[in-house]
Amino acid sequence: MGIRVRFAPSPTGDLHIGSVRTALYNFLHARHEKGTFVLRIEDTDQKRNKEEALKGIVDGLQWCGLHWDEGPIFQSDRLDVYSRYAKKIEESGRAYWRDDPGKGRALVFRIDREKIAWDDLVHGPSARDISLDPDLVLVKSDSFPTYNFACVIDDHEMNISHVLRGDEHLANTPKQISLYRALGWEPPRFGHMPLIMDPDGEKLSKRKIEKYHGIGLPVIVEECRALGYLPEAIVNFVALLGWSPGGDLELMTLDEMIEKFTADRIGTTPARFLVDKLLWMNGIYIRKCPIDRLVELTRPYIESTYGPQPVEKLREAVRQQQERIKRLDELPALTKFAFAPKIEYDAKAVAKWLTADGGRAILGDLRAELSELRAFDKAAVESVLTRVMEKHKTKLGNVAQPLRVAVTGGTVSPPIHDTLAILGRETVLARIDEALKL
Ligand code: GLU
């Protein structure tokens, strides 16, 4: 039988970046070993509706391209299984009922009072002395199983062979091993991955979400999407938060990661989330992205700002900006001149390039020549600019800038032929006429 791993999130509503990493490493491990990846929802202490609980997780995993083979299995559907095992452990004498004053009775497991050792996939030979730890609650006074109990039962029943999870579970592992022993079961192989730190060197936390937002650091998958990160950039970036294939290799497709992933290359020191690196990577994936897909990905950003747009115009905008943007959400501001129905004139630019000496005369000549052109291609627009420049015995900038201010309202836009091309003939001539009246 091949290996079997699982991703077992507690459904908190969203998929956190740390959970993406856990899911990804387990997914990569399963695919590398041609094994099975199980999705299990640990919802025994969530009083939520199942579909709602699942939505953020499923949407997030699918967006990242992390597809599972079995599940989702809900722990809340398996309460009878846990009761059965609770009874069995109680009958064996390893667990006892304890009164929780004011709450009811809890079933408590007598853990092994010794040093528990295991060979960690990441940390290597590990051991923890749990002889002074309190006994382990298996069933809470509300009669629901605890995480530690349900997790052991399920990992065993689902034949899970490897468990990759965060270092925050290091304290649970020896207690879980103790439970496996009491049940006469072989524990899976455990591997614990390092914490993810934020740029301040603190543990990445949802509580700092506002601060992170300000620097473009996404904490949950939904934010990654909203900020205009591509899934392949997020997956590649998250893969490197604690794992490295060795050498300098950083940019990898999911298939390359599958080929290279081994748990023994997961590091033991906390990984730091560096936003600049994510931005750099996202920029690279934007440039690699086929234009048709990029148009569809950017459409919501443009249309939520400026309303529905013809696909050809979107395509032209994307083509013009693909090389320079690092996040898709930069696009609306950069293409305002093209999509906003009315332009706003920058008073300084107008004073300097249009109403100052010569500006209007240059613009009038440009209008006459441009209205003769069939298409605003690069060569045609450049020859118009050159002719007008020569006529006025001036520099190119003194011709291009009045035109740019007239058609965009300001002095910054893509190269002038691109600016004219995206606006199209009718708009260009109308805006020039408008500007001539200023
Ligand atoms: N539901 C647990 C968590 O989200 C799973 C831990 C584990 O992988 O055992 O932390």
Residues whose N, C-alpha, C, O or C-beta is under 5 A from the ligand:
A	BS01	LIG	A8 P9 S10 E42 C151 L164 R165
